[in-house]
Amino acid sequence: MKLTILGCYAATPRTITNPTSQVLEIRNRMFLIDCGEGTQVQLRKNKLKFSKINHIFISHLHGDHFYGLVGLISTFMLLNRQTDLHVYGPKGIKEIVLLQLRYANSFTGYNLYFHELESKTSEVIYEDEKVVVKTIPLKHRIYTNGFLFQEKPKERKLNIEAAEHYKIDAVYYRKIKYGGNITLDDGTIIPNAELTFDPEPAKSYAFCSDTMYDESIVPIIENADVLYHETTFLESEADKAEKTMHSTAKEAATIASKANVKQLLLGHYSTRYSNIELFREEAETIFPNTLLADDGKTFEFD
């Protein structure tokens, strides 16, 4: 599971910082999460292939989280994209994007699908044979969702020496990896546990930006491997966090602790702060296993 931070600062872009956008690579899928201004440039800087992005998840319709979307959609067209593109986001995102394309007389040559979200309870919005994505309803000034990306259980690992010992034909290997027992010609049943090793545990990543402190998300993100939680303010400006419906580093750490996640990743810093290390210092007083996101930074979670 690999995460590339394209941008992780709040509000307006600067020459040294970018608004929210990140790429999650999991089980050979590449998901784009939010698409603030400058996302295309950051994709190129980080040498991420545009063609591998088939699913884009937009948390909410504040500009610093989706103003780069129509530009990216247009660039896909200029690159002669043929593959379908799916966009998941709040109701209204389809109207906004198509209006811009219509007035530019610039429609895509590929299929563009919008999956508009309205539910205020968690729901599955994407699923294939390896990954499932659920919404995490958040509390912000407008309708907002976080996203929980979960690997499905992996195949068991074949113990090839055991399989050869029992002279099991290779045609049955797939069945074995999916948990099946094997019956030999003499009727002996070989339990799967003797023929396989446990797979690596399935991983999960929870993205929560933007939101005020909200314990109702804890059951949804419980035991996640990694939690990205917005931390726009430090606790010294908790009044501003409450007024704008954002979170402090201390509050993000409290959520991580209550949800028993393995790793907390902080981001969405207000640009009023010149030293983001202050966010880590505050969070670590409650949740020691804390990392700082920053533009261009890549994390690999084994």
N, C-alpha and C positions, 0 to 999 in steps of 0.2 A: 504494500500500500504506500503510494508515493504522493505527496502533496507539494505543489508549487504555488507559492504566494506571488501573484502578479501585482496585487495592491491590497493594502490593509489599513488605510488611514481614512478617517471620517471626513465628510463634507467635500471641500474643493480640492482638485488636483494641484500639486505644486511641482516645481522642477525636480525636487528630490523625493517626492512621495506621490503615490497613486491611490485612487479610491478603490473600493472593494472589488476584487476578482481573484479567483484561484482555480487551479486545475487539480482534480483528484484522479489519479490513475489507480485502478483497482480491478484485478482479474482481467487484465487486457482491455479494459474499458477506460475511456478518457472522458470525464465529465467536467464541464465548465460551470462553476458556481458563481453567480453574479457576474456583471459585465459593465463595470464602471468605465468612464472615459479612459482612453489609453490602453485598453485591454489588447487591441491588436498589436500595438508596439511592444507591449510586454511579452506577448506570445512569441514574437520574433526574437526579442532579446534573449529569452529563455530557451530558444530553439525547440519550441513545441509545434508539432505539425497541425496546421489548421484542419487538414483532411480527417484527422482522427476524432475531431469533435462532432459528435452526432446528437448530443443531448445537452441542453443548456438549462440551468435551473436559476430562476430569478426570485429572490426572497421577497422583494417589495418594490413599489414604484416610486421610491425616492431616487433622484437623479444619480447620486453617487453609487448606485447599485445597478443601473441599467442603461445609462446614457450611451454606452459604447455598443449596445446591442444592434441597432439598425446599421451602424457602420460595419460591424462584423458580418452581418447578413449580406450587405451589399458587396463586401470584399469576397465572400464565398462565391457570389455570382460572377464577379470579375475573374475569379480563378477557375471558372467553368465547372463549378461543383455539380455533380450529378446525384450524389447521395442524399437521401432524405435528412432533414434537420428537424429536431423536435425541441420546442421551447415550452418550459413549464413555468408558469408564473401567475400572479393575481389576475382576476378578471379585469379586462381593460387593456392588457398588454397587446392583444391581437389588434385591437382598434388603433392603438398608438403606432405600432410598427407599420401596419398596412397603410395608414394615412400618409406617413412619410414616403413610403415606396410609391404610393399612387400619385402623389403630387410631384414626385421626381420622375414619373413615368419609367420606373426602374424595378420591374418585377423579376422575381427569381426564376431561373431556369430549372431549378430543382424543387422538389416537394417540401413545403414549409408547413409544419404542423404545430398548432398552438394547443396546449393543454392548460386551460384556464382554471384556476383554483379559487374556491369560495368557502370550502369547509373550514369550520373553526375547531374541528377535532382532527386528530392525526389520521391520515389515510395513506394507503399505498398508491403512489403515482407512477412508478416504473418498476417493472420486474422482468427479468429474463432467467435463464437457467443458472446463472451464477451470482447475480446481484439483485437486491431489492432496495427501493428508495421510498422512504416514508416522510411525510411532512411533520414538522414540529411547530405547532401553533405558538406564535410569539406575541408578546404584548408591546406594541409600539404605537406611534401616532396614527398610522394607517394599517390596513390589513397586511400582515407579515407572516411568513413561514420560514423556519429553519428547515434543514433537510438531514435525515439520518440515512446514511449509506451503509448497508449491511451485506457482507458476503454470505452466500448460502453455504451450508456445510460442504466441505470438500470431499472428494473421493478418498477412500482409504488407500494407503500405499501398499502395493503388492510386495510380498516377501517372496522374491523370485526363487530363492534357495529352497523354501518350503514347497513352493509349487512344483519345482523340478523333482524334489524328493518324492512327492506323491505322484509324479508322472502325470500331472494335470495338463491337458491340452491347452495351448495358448488361446484357443477360441473361447475359453471360459474366463480369461483374465478380466475382461470388462465386468462380468457378473461379480467376480470376487471383489473388485475395487468398489463396487456399489453395495457391498455388504453381504453378498450371498454366500451360503454354505455350499460345499461341493460333495456330491455323492459319488463314490468310486464305483467301478464295475462290480466289485464284490459286495456292494451295499453299505460299505463303511461311510459314515458321514464325517467329513472334515469341517469342523466349525471355522467360521470366517476368521476368528481371532488368531487361529494358528497360521493363517495364510496371509495376513496383512499386518501393517503397522498403523497406529492411529495417525490420522491426518493432522496437519497444522491447524490450530484453532482458527475459526472464521473471524475476520476482523470487522470492525465497525468504526465509522467516522460520523460525528455529529457536528453540524454547522449551525451556529446560533448567532445571527447578526441581522438586524438590530433588535434589541429588546431591553425592557427594564427587568429588574430582578423578579423572577417568577418561578416559584417552586413547583408549579403545576407541570413543568416540562421534565421534572426529575424521573418519573416512571417511564417516560419515553426514551430517555437517553441513558438510563441506568446501565452501568457496567460497560459503557462504550470504551473502545480502546483509546480513542482520541476525541476530545471535545474542543472545538474552536468556539470560544465565547467572546462576544464583544466586550470591550472595556474602554469605553469612550472617555471616562473620567477617572481620576483618583478619588479616594474616599473624602479628601479635603473639600471636594466640590460635589458631594453627594446630592446637595440641593439642586444643582444643575442637571444631574443625571435623572433625578425624579421628575423635574419639570419637563425635560425633553424626552422622557421615557427611554433612557439609555441605562447602562450599568457601569458600576465602578469595578476596579480590579478586585477589591475585597468581595464584592457580590459575585463576580464570576467564579472566584475561588470557592466561595461557599456553595454554589451550585455544583461545582465539580466534586466537592467533598460529599455532599448529600447524595449525589448520583453514583458515587463510587467508581468514577471513571479512572482509567489508568494514567492518562496524560491530559493536561490542560494546555491549550495553546491560546494565547491572548492576541487580540487584534482590534481593529477599528478605533485606533487611538485618535483623540482630538489633536489637531495640529497646534494647539496652544502649548503643548508640552515639548520641550526640546530634548528630553532624555527619556526614552521609553523604558529604560532599565528600572525606573521608578515603579512601573506597573508590575514588573516581575517581583520586585522587593515587597510590594504590598500584598500581592497574591500569595507569595510563598509563606507568609505568616500563618496562612490557613491551609494551603494546599501546596506542599513542597515540590511536587513533580510538575513544575510549570515551565513552559517555554514561551518565547516571544516570537510572534510572526514578524516578518519584515519583507519589504518588497524585494523580489528576486530570490528569496530564501526557499530552499527545498528541504523537505523532511521525508525520510524513509522510515516507515514504522514496520519493523519485523515481527 
